[in-house]
Amino acid sequence: MPARYGVATYPAVETLLPSAAFSEGVRVVARWEDADYSLNLVQAPYGSKFGLIAFSKRLDGLAQAAIATGMHLDEQEAPQRQKMEEQNAQTKLDETRLVNKPHFRP
């Protein structure tokens, strides 16, 4: 690996990567990288397990941009979505009221 990626670098500050298995993420212990790829030796939050995460920097950049765009769209659409949900809830209440009204005895 040193011939292709060089000597491992050790993050000066704690670096966390997201993890499907651990909500806290995993800590990067060592990293090998070139212009296109990153290979990361990671440790689980409780210290007993290690793993290797490899990713394409180009694809990671595209994924991060897509996530940011999606979050921006969610923020823009949130007021309209909330209004639609409130209208749907009111419509459902009105329909239930119409069904129950003939059977209601005070």
C-alpha positions in Angstrom: 0.0 0.0 0.0 2.8 2.6 0.7 3.9 2.4 -3.0 0.4 3.5 -4.2 -0.9 5.6 -1.4 2.2 6.6 0.5 2.8 6.6 4.2 -0.2 6.7 6.5 -1.2 10.0 8.0 -2.6 10.3 11.5 -5.2 12.9 12.0 -4.0 15.6 14.4 -7.6 16.3 15.6 -10.2 13.6 16.2 -11.9 12.8 12.9 -15.2 11.0 12.9 -16.8 9.3 9.9 -20.5 8.4 9.8 -21.4 4.8 10.6 -24.5 2.7 10.0 -23.5 0.5 13.0 -22.7 3.3 15.5 -24.7 6.5 16.0 -21.5 8.2 17.3 -19.6 7.4 14.1 -16.2 5.8 13.9 -12.9 7.4 14.7 -10.2 7.6 12.0 -7.0 6.1 13.3 -4.9 6.3 10.1 -5.5 7.4 6.5 -3.9 6.7 3.2 -4.9 8.7 0.2 -4.1 10.0 -3.2 -5.9 12.5 -5.4 -8.7 10.1 -6.2 -9.3 7.8 -3.3 -9.1 7.7 0.5 -8.5 4.6 2.6 -9.3 5.0 6.3 -8.5 2.7 9.2 -11.3 3.3 11.7 -12.0 2.3 15.3 -15.4 1.7 16.8 -16.4 4.1 19.6 -15.9 1.5 22.3 -12.4 0.6 21.1 -12.6 -3.1 20.5 -13.3 -3.3 16.7 -11.5 -1.8 13.7 -12.6 -1.4 10.1 -11.4 -0.1 6.8 -13.4 2.5 4.9 -12.5 3.3 1.3 -14.1 5.8 -0.9 -13.8 7.8 -4.1 -13.2 11.5 -3.4 -15.0 12.4 -6.6 -18.1 10.4 -5.8 -18.0 11.5 -2.2 -18.0 15.1 -3.4 -21.0 14.5 -5.6 -22.9 12.7 -2.8 -22.2 15.6 -0.4 -23.4 18.1 -3.0 -26.6 16.0 -3.5 -27.2 15.8 0.2 -26.8 19.6 0.6 -29.2 20.2 -2.3 -31.7 17.8 -0.8 -31.5 19.5 2.6 -31.9 22.9 0.9 -35.0 21.7 -1.0 -36.5 20.2 2.2 -36.1 23.6 3.9 -37.7 25.4 1.0 -40.6 23.0 0.8 -41.2 22.6 4.6 -43.8 25.4 4.9 -45.8 24.1 1.9 -45.6 20.5 3.2 -46.8 21.5 6.6 -49.7 23.4 5.2 -50.7 20.4 3.1 -50.5 18.1 6.1 -52.7 20.5 8.1 -55.2 20.6 5.2 -55.2 16.8 5.0 -55.8 16.5 8.7 -58.7 18.9 8.6 -60.2 17.1 5.6 -60.0 13.8 7.4 -61.6 15.3 10.5 -64.4 16.8 8.4 -65.0 13.4 6.7 -65.1 11.6 10.1 -67.5 14.2 11.4 -69.9 13.7 8.5 -69.8 9.9 9.0 -70.4 10.1 12.7 -72.9 13.0 12.8 -76.0 10.9 11.9 -75.2 8.4 14.7 -74.5 11.0 17.4 -76.8 11.2 20.4 -76.2 14.0 22.9 
